[in-house]
Amino acid sequence: MKAVVYDRYGSPDGLRIEDLPKPSPAARQVLVKIAATSVNLSDWEALRGSPLYARIGGLRSPARRTLGSDIAGRVEAVGSAVTRFRPGDEVYGDNLMLKGGFAEYAIAPESVLARKPAALTFAEASTIPQAGAIAQQGTAGAGAGSRVLINGAGGGSGAFAIQLAKRLGAQVSGVDNAGKLDFMRSVGADEVIDYRSRDFTRGGPYDLILDLVAYRSVFAYRRALAPGGRYRCVGGSVPAVLRVLTVGAMAGRLSNRRLGVLAVREGPAHFEPVADLCVAGDLGIHIDRAFTLDETPEALAHVGEGRALGKVVVSVT
């Protein structure tokens, strides 16, 4: 099978196509013939080995040679203990632990997969598991009349988060680079902010801040929160995350605000509700570009360099 592999952390130039043996599933695993894999910021981080937590399991070299966790495709074979799927079933899921989606076939635990809704294409389904789960959990608690700010709102998770917060009745501000302002408006943001020309932490105050690219001081985030408000970050630099977990938690308690890191819960129970909203037409799926397997380096760079409007997909078959 063809697979996109890398052996050391660095730029997309280190990726290459190799012919590898088709893997065989263990007892509780499923072999998926990949149709589409969406690109997440976590793929970019794992490629570069930065932030440092992206190297978990492989400090000096990658633990998994093939990236790609948000997969969609057809079941090719199942392990002896698999009960939920059989060959030919159409499935999708977030294979974050094993990855392998930028290839013709990937092994995934049965537990991370769900049946693909017939109303969604493979490409559409692949956009949901990781980005949808982050967006839904990150906007939980937003309500009618609340003010919500989403930093990094022009990407995959951000586009879902804007729509989910609007469904809950919130007034939504989206922050990203100038090239994404029109896109954020198109998916429902009431206010859009170019972070390069305006300091969003001096606006508000906001009842909820979902930060998908944490890099600011915890005191700046606290300043932007209304009394009783909540700040949740997903990812960011190691120093920024550590500051939120330590200084931020204490500073928040002292000022009747809550600052913390969002521990995203994974699995079908957390992404299927988002897929149901997409099938019902209550959420839009926004695919910026689709790349071929050979173009995986370009797909990763498109996301990692902040150019993607919504989701980017690698179509494998």
C-alpha positions as CSV (number, residue, x, y, z in Angstrom):
1,M,0.0,0.0,0.0
2,K,1.0,3.6,-0.5
3,A,1.6,5.6,2.7
4,V,3.0,9.1,3.5
5,V,5.8,8.6,6.0
6,Y,8.4,10.6,7.9
7,D,11.3,9.6,10.1
8,R,12.3,12.9,11.9
9,Y,10.5,16.0,13.1
10,G,10.7,19.0,10.8
11,S,9.0,20.6,7.8
12,P,6.7,18.9,5.2
13,D,9.7,18.5,3.0
14,G,10.6,15.5,5.1
15,L,7.5,13.6,4.1
16,R,7.7,11.0,1.3
17,I,5.5,8.3,-0.2
18,E,6.6,4.7,0.5
19,D,5.1,1.3,-0.5
20,L,4.4,-0.6,2.8
21,P,2.8,-4.0,3.5
22,K,-0.9,-3.8,4.2
23,P,-1.3,-4.2,8.0
24,S,-3.4,-6.8,9.7
25,P,-5.8,-6.0,12.5
26,A,-5.3,-7.4,16.0
27,A,-8.3,-8.9,17.9
28,R,-10.1,-5.7,18.7
29,Q,-8.9,-3.7,15.7
30,V,-10.3,-2.8,12.3
31,L,-8.5,-2.5,9.0
32,V,-9.9,0.5,7.1
33,K,-9.5,1.2,3.4
34,I,-9.1,5.0,3.6
35,A,-11.3,7.2,1.4
36,A,-10.5,10.5,3.1
37,T,-8.6,11.9,6.0
38,S,-9.0,15.5,7.2
39,V,-6.0,17.5,8.4
40,N,-5.9,18.8,12.0
41,L,-3.5,21.2,13.7
42,S,-2.4,18.2,15.8
43,D,-1.0,16.6,12.6
44,W,1.1,19.7,11.9
45,E,2.3,19.7,15.5
46,A,3.2,16.0,15.3
47,L,5.1,16.6,12.1
48,R,7.2,19.4,13.5
49,G,7.5,17.9,17.0
50,S,6.4,21.2,18.5
51,P,5.0,22.0,21.0
52,L,6.9,19.5,23.1
53,Y,3.8,17.5,24.0
54,A,3.5,16.6,20.3
55,R,6.5,14.3,20.9
56,I,4.8,12.1,23.5
57,G,5.8,8.5,22.8
58,G,8.7,9.6,20.6
59,L,11.0,12.3,22.1
60,R,13.8,12.0,19.5
61,S,11.9,10.6,16.5
62,P,8.2,10.1,15.7
63,A,6.4,7.2,17.4
64,R,4.1,6.8,14.3
65,R,5.6,7.2,10.9
66,T,2.3,8.0,9.2
67,L,0.1,10.9,10.4
68,G,-3.6,11.4,10.0
69,S,-6.1,10.7,12.7
70,D,-9.5,11.8,11.4
71,I,-10.3,9.0,9.0
72,A,-13.2,7.8,6.9
73,G,-13.4,4.8,4.7
74,R,-14.7,1.2,4.3
75,V,-13.9,-1.7,6.6
76,E,-11.5,-4.1,4.8
77,A,-11.0,-6.6,7.6
78,V,-11.8,-7.0,11.3
79,G,-10.0,-8.7,14.2
80,S,-11.3,-11.8,15.9
81,A,-12.9,-9.9,18.8
82,V,-14.6,-7.2,16.8
83,T,-18.4,-7.3,17.0
84,R,-19.7,-3.9,15.7
85,F,-18.3,-3.9,12.2
86,R,-17.8,-6.2,9.3
87,P,-16.1,-5.9,5.9
88,G,-17.8,-3.4,3.7
89,D,-19.2,-1.1,6.4
90,E,-18.6,2.6,5.9
91,V,-16.9,4.1,9.0
92,Y,-15.3,7.2,10.3
93,G,-13.5,8.2,13.5
94,D,-10.6,9.9,15.3
95,N,-7.7,7.5,15.3
96,L,-5.5,9.8,17.4
97,M,-3.5,7.1,19.2
98,L,-2.5,5.0,16.1
99,K,-2.9,7.6,13.3
100,G,-2.0,6.3,9.9
101,G,-4.7,8.1,7.9
102,F,-2.4,9.5,5.2
103,A,-2.2,6.0,3.6
104,E,-4.4,3.6,1.5
105,Y,-5.1,1.5,4.6
106,A,-5.0,2.2,8.4
107,I,-5.5,0.1,11.5
108,A,-7.9,1.5,14.1
109,P,-9.3,0.3,17.4
110,E,-13.0,-0.7,17.1
111,S,-13.8,1.7,19.9
112,V,-12.8,4.9,18.0
113,L,-15.0,4.2,15.0
114,A,-18.6,4.9,14.2
115,R,-20.8,4.1,11.1
116,K,-20.7,6.9,8.6
117,P,-24.0,8.6,8.1
118,A,-25.2,7.8,4.5
119,A,-26.1,11.5,4.0
120,L,-22.4,12.5,4.4
121,T,-19.6,11.9,1.9
122,F,-16.4,10.3,3.1
123,A,-14.7,13.7,2.9
124,E,-17.4,15.4,4.9
125,A,-17.4,12.7,7.6
126,S,-13.7,12.9,8.0
127,T,-13.9,16.6,9.0
128,I,-16.0,15.9,12.1
129,P,-14.5,13.6,14.7
130,Q,-11.7,15.8,16.2
131,A,-12.8,19.3,15.2
132,G,-16.4,18.6,16.0
133,A,-15.7,17.2,19.5
134,I,-13.4,20.1,20.3
135,A,-16.0,22.7,19.2
136,Q,-18.9,21.1,21.0
137,Q,-17.1,20.7,24.3
138,G,-15.5,24.1,24.0
139,T,-18.7,25.9,23.5
140,A,-20.7,24.0,26.1
141,G,-22.4,26.3,28.5
142,A,-22.9,29.2,26.1
143,G,-26.4,30.5,26.2
144,A,-28.8,33.0,24.9
145,G,-27.4,36.5,25.2
146,S,-23.9,35.3,26.4
147,R,-20.8,36.8,24.7
148,V,-18.5,34.2,23.3
149,L,-15.0,34.8,21.8
150,I,-13.3,32.1,19.7
151,N,-9.6,32.6,19.1
152,G,-8.4,30.8,16.0
153,A,-12.0,30.7,14.7
154,G,-11.2,30.5,11.0
155,G,-10.0,26.9,11.0
156,G,-11.8,23.6,11.3
157,S,-12.7,23.5,15.0
158,G,-13.4,27.3,14.9
159,A,-15.9,27.1,12.1
160,F,-17.8,24.4,13.9
161,A,-17.5,26.3,17.2
162,I,-18.9,29.6,15.7
163,Q,-22.0,27.7,14.5
164,L,-22.5,25.8,17.7
165,A,-22.3,28.9,19.8
166,K,-24.8,30.7,17.6
167,R,-27.2,27.8,17.8
168,L,-27.1,28.2,21.6
169,G,-28.1,31.9,21.2
170,A,-24.7,33.5,21.9
171,Q,-23.2,36.6,20.4
172,V,-20.0,35.4,18.8
173,S,-16.7,37.1,18.1
174,G,-14.2,35.3,15.9
175,V,-10.4,36.0,16.0
176,D,-8.0,35.0,13.3
177,N,-5.8,36.6,10.6
178,A,-7.1,39.1,8.1
179,G,-7.5,36.6,5.3
180,K,-10.2,34.7,7.3
181,L,-12.4,37.6,8.4
182,D,-15.0,37.2,5.6
183,F,-15.0,33.4,6.1
184,M,-15.8,33.8,9.8
185,R,-18.6,36.2,9.0
186,S,-20.0,33.7,6.5
187,V,-20.3,30.9,9.1
188,G,-22.1,33.2,11.6
189,A,-19.7,35.3,13.6
190,D,-21.3,38.6,14.7
191,E,-17.9,40.3,15.1
192,V,-14.6,39.4,13.5
193,I,-11.1,40.5,14.7
194,D,-7.7,40.4,13.0
195,Y,-5.4,39.6,15.8
196,R,-2.5,41.3,14.1
197,S,-4.2,44.7,14.2
198,R,-6.3,44.5,17.3
199,D,-5.8,43.1,20.8
200,F,-8.9,41.1,21.5
201,T,-8.1,40.8,25.2
202,R,-8.9,44.5,25.5
203,G,-12.4,44.0,24.2
204,G,-15.4,42.2,25.7
205,P,-15.9,41.4,28.4
206,Y,-16.8,37.9,27.4
207,D,-18.6,35.2,29.2
208,L,-16.7,32.4,27.4
209,I,-13.4,32.4,25.6
210,L,-12.5,29.3,23.6
211,D,-8.8,29.6,22.7
212,L,-7.6,27.2,20.0
213,V,-4.1,28.8,19.7
214,A,-3.2,29.9,23.2
215,Y,-0.2,32.3,23.3
216,R,-1.1,35.3,25.4
217,S,-0.6,36.1,29.1
218,V,-3.2,34.6,31.5
219,F,-3.7,38.0,33.0
220,A,-4.7,39.3,29.5
221,Y,-7.2,36.5,29.2
222,R,-8.5,37.2,32.7
223,R,-8.9,40.9,31.8
224,A,-11.1,39.9,28.8
225,L,-13.5,37.8,30.9
226,A,-16.7,39.0,32.6
227,P,-17.1,38.2,36.3
228,G,-18.1,34.5,36.4
229,G,-16.7,34.0,32.9
230,R,-14.7,31.0,31.7
231,Y,-11.6,30.7,29.6
232,R,-10.8,27.3,27.9
233,C,-7.7,26.7,25.9
234,V,-7.0,23.7,23.5
235,G,-3.4,23.4,22.6
236,G,-0.9,26.2,22.3
237,S,2.7,26.5,23.4
238,V,3.9,24.5,26.4
239,P,4.7,27.6,28.5
240,A,1.3,29.1,27.7
241,V,-0.6,25.9,28.7
242,L,1.5,25.5,31.9
243,R,0.7,29.2,32.8
244,V,-3.0,28.5,32.3
245,L,-2.9,25.4,34.5
246,T,-0.9,27.1,37.3
247,V,-1.0,30.9,37.5
248,G,-4.3,31.1,35.5
249,A,-6.2,28.7,37.7
250,M,-5.2,30.7,40.8
251,A,-5.7,34.1,39.3
252,G,-9.1,33.1,38.1
253,R,-10.3,31.9,41.4
254,L,-9.2,35.1,43.1
255,S,-11.3,37.2,40.6
256,N,-14.4,35.0,40.2
257,R,-13.3,33.8,36.8
258,R,-12.3,30.3,35.6
259,L,-9.3,29.7,33.5
260,G,-8.3,26.2,32.4
261,V,-7.3,23.8,29.7
262,L,-10.1,21.9,28.0
263,A,-9.5,18.1,28.4
264,V,-11.2,17.0,25.2
265,R,-13.2,13.7,25.5
266,E,-12.7,11.5,22.5
267,G,-14.8,8.8,20.8
268,P,-18.0,8.3,18.9
269,A,-20.2,9.4,21.9
270,H,-18.6,12.9,21.5
271,F,-18.5,13.3,17.7
272,E,-21.7,11.6,16.6
273,P,-24.0,14.3,18.0
274,V,-22.1,16.8,15.8
275,A,-22.5,14.6,12.8
276,D,-26.2,14.3,13.5
277,L,-26.5,18.1,13.4
278,C,-24.6,18.2,10.1
279,V,-27.0,15.6,8.6
280,A,-30.0,17.6,9.8
281,G,-28.6,20.7,8.2
282,D,-28.2,22.5,11.5
283,L,-24.4,22.7,11.0
284,G,-22.5,23.4,7.8
285,I,-19.4,21.5,6.9
286,H,-16.8,23.8,5.2
287,I,-14.1,22.1,3.2
288,D,-11.5,24.6,2.0
289,R,-9.6,22.3,-0.3
290,A,-9.1,18.6,-1.1
291,F,-5.6,17.3,-1.8
292,T,-4.5,13.9,-3.2
293,L,-2.4,11.6,-1.1
294,D,0.7,12.7,-3.1
295,E,-0.1,16.3,-2.1
296,T,-0.2,15.5,1.7
297,P,2.8,17.8,2.4
298,E,1.0,20.7,0.8
299,A,-2.2,19.9,2.7
300,L,-0.3,20.0,6.0
301,A,1.4,23.2,5.2
302,H,-1.9,24.8,4.2
303,V,-3.3,24.1,7.7
304,G,-0.1,24.6,9.7
305,E,0.7,28.0,8.1
306,G,-2.8,29.3,8.9
307,R,-4.2,29.5,5.4
308,A,-7.1,27.0,5.7
309,L,-10.7,28.3,5.8
310,G,-12.4,25.6,7.7
311,K,-11.3,22.0,7.0
312,V,-8.7,20.6,4.6
313,V,-9.1,17.0,3.4
314,V,-6.7,14.5,1.8
315,S,-8.7,12.3,-0.6
316,V,-7.0,8.9,-0.7
317,T,-9.3,6.9,-3.0
